[in-house]
Amino acid sequence: MIVVNARIETDPESIDALKSAIVDMEVATLKEEGCDEYSFSVELSDPSVLRVTERWRDSEALAGHMDSAHMKTFRDAMLSHPPKGMNAHFYEATEISPPSL
């Protein structure tokens, strides 16, 4: 499984302007073969930070996502509201049961 954790530094106005594009991206991506989780969120302690959390079956599914038409559309939308900074971390992971509390 591939887990992606991305952080986009922008401003609340840009996030608001991109809401429709974000929703479209989430809906389309969740329909992709191999996508197990895909969501955007705004940090409660910093409303200028947008987070993207993703979980993919494998690297091939993620590669297909990166080449998808809706990814291109989303990138184009982001160009109209360029982020101040962005980073993404990609992890190959094995899901485990949580420890007993």
C-alpha positions as CSV (number, residue, x, y, z in Angstrom):
1,M,0.0,0.0,0.0
2,I,1.2,3.5,-0.8
3,V,0.3,6.3,1.7
4,V,0.7,10.0,0.7
5,N,0.7,12.9,3.1
6,A,0.8,16.3,1.4
7,R,0.8,19.8,2.9
8,I,-0.1,22.9,0.8
9,E,0.6,26.3,2.2
10,T,-1.7,28.9,0.8
11,D,-4.3,31.3,2.2
12,P,-8.0,30.8,3.3
13,E,-9.2,32.8,0.3
14,S,-7.5,30.5,-2.2
15,I,-8.8,27.4,-0.4
16,D,-12.3,28.9,-0.6
17,A,-11.9,29.7,-4.3
18,L,-10.7,26.1,-4.9
19,K,-13.4,24.3,-3.0
20,S,-15.3,23.3,-6.2
21,A,-12.1,22.0,-7.8
22,I,-11.2,20.2,-4.6
23,V,-14.6,18.4,-4.3
24,D,-14.4,17.4,-8.0
25,M,-10.9,16.0,-7.5
26,E,-12.0,14.0,-4.4
27,V,-15.1,12.6,-6.1
28,A,-13.2,11.6,-9.3
29,T,-10.2,10.2,-7.5
30,L,-12.3,8.0,-5.2
31,K,-13.7,6.3,-8.3
32,E,-10.2,5.3,-9.5
33,E,-9.2,1.7,-9.5
34,G,-6.7,1.2,-6.6
35,C,-7.7,4.3,-4.6
36,D,-8.6,3.3,-1.0
37,E,-8.7,6.8,0.5
38,Y,-8.4,10.4,-0.8
39,S,-9.3,13.5,1.1
40,F,-8.5,17.1,1.6
41,S,-8.7,18.9,4.9
42,V,-7.8,22.3,6.4
43,E,-5.7,22.4,9.5
44,L,-7.8,23.7,12.4
45,S,-4.8,25.5,14.0
46,D,-3.8,27.1,10.7
47,P,-6.6,27.7,8.1
48,S,-4.0,28.6,5.5
49,V,-2.8,25.0,5.3
50,L,-4.5,22.4,3.2
51,R,-3.7,18.7,3.7
52,V,-4.1,15.8,1.3
53,T,-4.3,12.3,2.7
54,E,-4.2,9.4,0.2
55,R,-4.0,5.6,0.4
56,W,-3.4,3.6,-2.8
57,R,-3.3,-0.2,-3.5
58,D,0.1,0.1,-5.1
59,S,2.5,2.5,-7.0
60,E,0.9,1.6,-10.3
61,A,-2.5,2.9,-9.2
62,L,-0.9,6.1,-7.9
63,A,1.0,6.6,-11.2
64,G,-2.3,6.2,-13.0
65,H,-3.8,8.9,-10.8
66,M,-0.9,11.3,-11.5
67,D,-1.6,11.0,-15.2
68,S,-5.4,11.3,-14.9
69,A,-7.5,14.0,-16.6
70,H,-8.9,15.1,-13.3
71,M,-5.4,15.6,-11.9
72,K,-4.5,17.8,-14.9
73,T,-7.7,19.8,-14.3
74,F,-6.9,20.2,-10.6
75,R,-3.3,21.3,-11.4
76,D,-4.7,23.9,-13.8
77,A,-7.1,25.2,-11.1
78,M,-4.1,25.4,-8.6
79,L,-2.3,27.5,-11.1
80,S,-5.0,30.2,-10.8
81,H,-4.2,30.2,-7.0
82,P,-0.6,29.2,-6.7
83,P,0.4,27.9,-3.3
84,K,3.1,29.6,-1.2
85,G,4.7,26.2,-0.6
86,M,3.9,22.5,-1.0
87,N,5.5,19.2,0.0
88,A,4.4,15.6,-0.2
89,H,5.7,12.5,1.4
90,F,5.1,9.0,-0.1
91,Y,5.3,5.9,2.1
92,E,5.2,2.2,1.3
93,A,3.3,0.8,4.2
94,T,1.7,-2.4,5.6
95,E,-1.5,-2.0,7.5
96,I,-1.5,-3.4,11.0
97,S,-4.0,-3.8,13.8
98,P,-3.9,-1.1,16.4
99,P,-2.5,-2.0,19.7
100,S,-4.9,-2.6,22.6
101,L,-5.5,0.4,24.8
